[in-house]
Amino acid sequence: MNASRLLAGLAAVLVPMIAATAQAERVRDITQVAGVRTNQLVGYGLVVGLDGSGDQTSQAPFTTQSLENMLQQFGITVPPNVRPQLKNVAAVTVSAELPPFVKPGQTIDITVASIGNAKSLRGGALLMTQLKGADGQVYAVAQGNLVIGGVSASGKSGSSVQVNISNSGRIPNGATVERAVASAFGNSAGLVLNLNTPDFTTSSRVARAINATFGEGTAQAVDAVSVALRAPADVNQRVSFVAAVQDVEVQPGDAPARVIVNSRTGTVVIGSGVKVSAAAVAHGSIEVTISEQPVISQPEPFSQGRTTTASQSEVNVARNGGHMMRFGPGVNLDEIVRAVNQVGAAPSDLVAILEALKQAGALRAELVVI
């Protein structure tokens, strides 16, 4: 994809985004209630029933050890001199996110990923696995048949085909919650709303909008992230109060002038507030060509020498037409896109241009390279 198509599509995406920022948004869409959060769970388990695509026990001995420990719990002892060569078992990690306010008996989705050298987990079933939190307590128990989105196949000659990843999968509703996480939602003296994107303007506007709806003193902007609320003490009233607060509409502050560059994929996202001061940018490309030509060295007659083959290297450096772009003071997004389109720069060249403008102090925006 050339730069013209990339930037034209970028402008088409940004125009609706710029127009959308002028519309009011609900508090629920730009904030989160402090303390109402998810908790990460993780566990170690075994997936069985694989069609010969499990761990190679010679390279993953912990799989065999785990299986032997499990069999001992059922009264089956493997002789010490016997080392099972398994092909249908794989050691896996099981991870999940425990939603806020979840109660024992409810189910959550889990993700299963191989940690050994299994080729595929397709067709496998996860055995009962305990999921623990950061405090070491068991909060859920997982078990079930895996759903794999990828597929892989290989032949005896060594050729293989793979679509997506088959070493990880999910089990919808694969874990049952055994322990609830304590929440201070109903016990705290007040509540705090945290903005998803820190901004002093938005924080102040959220507090003003809530006070205009529920009365002065209901909300107070603490900083660029937090807005403190004076909430009812009764739990039922507090739930209704938070639901009403989340439906209040607020006009967020303008997004900061920022340019996001993904150096791996060449993706460039330019915010609507990006401007540049007066500057001139020279853009040129250098093409280096290296070729190897075989050369046969023939000895002189009766010299008793040997015919040898050598290579002669030829290096050519060519500079293809340079381009000069001139930006006047206060240039906006549209003019930047138009100028780069005229040059025909590739995404990698565009990254270099933006970095050079930032170093020169001409780019009035934050340049973020990820």
Secondary structure, DSSP 4 states (H G I P E B T S, - for coil): --HHHHHHHHHHHHHHHHHHTTS-EEHHHHEEETT---EEEEEEEEEE--SS-S--TTT-HHHHHHHHHHHHHTT----TT-----SSEEEEEEEEEE-TT--TT-EEEEEEEE-S--S--TT-EEEEEEEE-TTS-EEEEEEEE-B---EEEE-TTS-EEEES-SSEEEEEEEEEE-SPPP--TTTSSSEEEEESS--HHHHHHHHHHHHHHH-TTSEEE-SSSEEEE---SSHHHHHHHHHHHHT-EE-PPPPP-EEEE-TTT--EEE-TT-EE-SEEEEEEEEEEEEEEEEEEEPPPTTS----EEEEEEEEEEEEEEEEEEEE-TTB-HHHHHHHHHHHT--HHHHHHHHHHHHHTT-EESEEEE-
